[in-house]
Amino acid sequence: MHKRRDAVLALTEARDILDEGKDIEAREQAIEANRLSPDLVPAAAMAARASLRKGSKRHATRIIRKAWAAQPHPDLAAAFAEIEPDESPQDRLRRFSRLFGAHPDHRETRLVAAELEIAAEDFPEARRALGNLVEEDPDARVLTIMAAIERGEGAPDAVVKGWLARALAAPRGPQWVCDKCHHIHAEWVPTCENCHAFDTLSWRARPPARPRAPPASRCCR
């Protein structure tokens, strides 16, 4: 528990220092935060990028793979892509396949795999990677990917627009949500912007709002 708290504090300090333009100090704090809590997604992404700036692709890869094994997350996938920015779509698929091995059936694994297959223009494989998410968990990202697959396979514009229209009306999907008050945050922060609780943000779908009870009726006298 203390390690997690110290990791969050170290990450907070790293961000503050980085805003001041002190890249080296921020890098060290980010690496320390990741050491204390390897599953803290923002710390892992920041530490991996810090390792890249030092020229250590191997260390950056190790950081991301360890964090992904704890919790697959789109920010980790983005940082992992930055390790080899100029690789071909096919090379990227091969490199990511080693990352995916930790959680082959995880929702995020399937979504990233589908996106990579689309980039490689293998649309049937992208559809297979997406699997049954369209039926079982159709959030905005899933439906947008499905629109891209349909477009890649030559579907009529009406079909593609239909998927995009569904995506606009669909739930957002996992976000940084406060476990205490359920407030949604655009990005991870150490303290909830709404209730000010410390280290209460989780990457998950926001729970549905509870319907309000109807007002009690008043009898006329």
N, C-alpha and C positions, 0 to 999 in steps of 0.2 A: 504493500500500500504506500509506504514511504517512497519507494523507488518510482512509482507512478507519479506521485505528487511532485517529486524532484524533477522527473522527466518533463512534466508539463511546465514547471517553472523555468527549466532550462530552455525549452522551446520558446516560451514567451520572451525570455531574455534574448534569444537568438534573433527573433523577429524584430525586437526593438533595436538591437545593435545593427541589424542589416538596414533598417530604415535610416540609420545615421551614417550609412555608407562604410561601415567597418566590416568588410567582407571576411577577413581572416578570423576575427573574434566570433562573428556570427557562425562561421563554419564550424569552429571548435565547439560552440554551444549546441549546435544542431547535432553534431556527432555524439556529444555527451548525452543529449536527450534520447537519441536513438539507442545508445548503449544501455541506458537505464530502463527503457521501455521499447523494445523492438517492434511491438505491435501498435505503437502510436503512429498512425498513418501519416500525419503531417510531418512528424519528426523524421520518419523514414524517407519520405520524399525529399525533404530539405537536406538531410544528410547525404543522400545519394547524389543530389545535384552538387553539393559541396565537394564530394569525392571526384565528380566529373571535372570540376574546375581545377582540382589538383592533378588531373590527368590519370586518375585511377578508375578505369572502367570496371576492372575486376571487383574492386571494393564496392562500387556503386551497384553492380549486379548482385553481389552477395547481400547487400542491405535490402534491396527490393525483394529478392526471392524469400528472404526470411520474413519480411513483413507480409508479403502475399500469402505465405503459408499460414500466418496467423489470421489475416482478414483480407481477402481480395477486395480491391478498391480501384475505381477509375483513376485516382490521382497517382497510384502506384504504377498503373499501366502507362500513364503519360510519362512519368519519370523514366520508366524502363525503355520506352520508345526513344527518349532523348539520348540514351547511351550510344546508339548507332543511328544518328539522324539521316544518314545518306544511304542506308541499305535499301535494297529492292523489296517490294512487297513480299516476294517469295522468301527472301532471306529473313525478313521480319517474322513471317509466320513460323519459320523453323526455329528462330531464337525464342519466340514467345511460347512455343510448344513446351519448352523446358520449364517455363514459368507455370504454365497451365497444369502441369503434372501434379502439383500439390493439391489442387481442387478441381479435377476435370469436369465435375457436374455442377459446380457452383454457378449461380446466376450470372455473376460478373464475368467469370471465365467464358461462359457461352456468349455473352454479349460482345466482349472484346474479340473473341474468335470470329464471330459473324462480321464484325466491322473490318477485321483484317482480311477476311476472305473477300469482302466487297472490294477492298482496295486492290486485291490481287485479281479481281474480276472473275472469281469463281463463285458465281451466284448460287448454283445448286448446293455447293458446300456451305455457303453462308446460311442458306435455308436450313440445312441439316444442323448446323451449329446452333441456330436459334431454337430448334426443336419445338416443344409445346408451349413456349413462353407466350406465344400469341394468344393461345386459348386460356392458359392458366394464370398469366400475370402480365396482361397487356398494358403496360404503362407507356408514357410518351416516347421513351427511348426505344422500346421494343417495336412500337408501331412505326416509328421513323425508319428504323433499320429495315422493317418489312417493306416499306415504300421504296427504299433504295434497291432492295432485292428485286421487287417487281419491275422497277425501271430498268435494272440491268438485264433482266430476262426478256425485255421487250414488251411488257404489258402496256395496254392502252393508257393514255394520260388520265382517263377517267378513273381507272383502277388505282393508279398511283395517287391521284388527288384524294381518292376515297380514304386511303390509308393515312395520308397526311391530315385529313380532316378529323379522323379518329384520334390521331396523335395529339391534336390541339385540344381536344376535349378530355383526354385521358389523364389519370393521375400522374404527377411528376415522377414518382418513384422514390428510391432512397435518397435522403438528404441528411444534413447534419441537424439532428433534432435533440432538444434538451429532454433528458429523461425525467426531469422534475416537472416542468411546466408545458412541455411539448412545443415550445417555440421553435420555428424553423430558422436556420441561419444559412446565409449564402456560402459561407466558408467556416471552417473550424476556428473556434476561438476558445481560449482557456476558461472564460467566464461567460455564462449565458447572458445575452444582451437584454433579456426580459426579466428573469428572476434573480440574476447575478449569482447563481450557484456556480461553484468551482468544479471544473472537469466533469460535467454532466452531459456532454454532447456525444451522441452515438450516431453512426451512419445506418439509417434505417428509414423505412416508410413511416410517415406520420400516422398515428392512429386516427381512425375516423372520429369526427366530432360526435359527441353524445347529443342526441336530440333533446331539446329543451322540453321540460314538462309543461303542459298547458297550465295557464293560470287557474287558480282555484275559483270556482264560481261563487258568486255572492248571492245569497238568497234575499229577495226583497221582502221587506217587512211592511 
